[in-house]
Amino acid sequence: MYLVANINIDICAATSCKLCTQFCPEANTINYNTELGKDEGYKYGSAYVAVDRCKGCAQCVWVCDNMAKHHAITMVMIDQLPKAAMTDYITYGEKSTTAQLVNPTAGSE
């Protein structure tokens, strides 16, 4: 098991700074969805983490805590993430791995 970034949608959607998406060193790991948080009445969307790409460097946590002062990102063990954050449809072959990314809010109720 290893640590991955977990973004608190309530805090992120209330601020909408998007700094974490700019400073993440791994391409397409932290993305932004304009619809996340809208059902809870937030004006802006929220960032979300593509868990299968996160390397656990915690640079996004530093940016969120120290530059943006929002404290919306924490590092959690991958098996402790809510179901909504997990990537579905991952198949492992003998010499290859295939992943199909799905809606990051799939499975949440």
WOPEGI-V638489 format. One record per residue. N is the residue number from 1. D_CENTER is the distance of its C-alpha to the mean C-alpha in Angstrom with 2 decimals. Layout:
BEGIN
N D_CENTER
N D_CENTER
END
This chain:
BEGIN
1 17.35
2 15.01
3 12.35
4 8.63
5 6.20
6 5.47
7 5.41
8 8.76
9 9.17
10 12.86
11 12.94
12 10.67
13 12.59
14 15.76
15 15.54
16 13.83
17 14.39
18 11.86
19 12.94
20 9.76
21 9.63
22 13.27
23 13.44
24 11.01
25 13.83
26 12.36
27 12.71
28 10.30
29 7.33
30 5.51
31 7.07
32 8.74
33 10.29
34 13.54
35 14.10
36 11.38
37 13.53
38 16.74
39 18.10
40 18.03
41 19.98
42 17.67
43 18.99
44 15.88
45 12.59
46 9.12
47 6.17
48 3.02
49 1.88
50 5.53
51 6.61
52 10.09
53 9.87
54 8.52
55 11.93
56 11.50
57 13.32
58 11.93
59 12.95
60 10.04
61 11.35
62 14.77
63 14.18
64 12.75
65 15.53
66 18.37
67 18.21
68 16.64
69 17.82
70 15.15
71 13.90
72 10.64
73 8.58
74 10.08
75 10.44
76 11.32
77 13.22
78 11.64
79 14.37
80 13.61
81 10.28
82 11.16
83 12.31
84 10.11
85 7.05
86 9.64
87 10.84
88 14.43
89 17.51
90 17.42
91 21.04
92 22.57
93 25.92
94 28.43
95 27.46
96 24.32
97 20.88
98 19.82
99 16.40
100 16.00
101 12.60
102 12.84
103 11.71
104 8.28
105 10.58
106 13.29
107 15.02
108 14.25
109 17.46
END
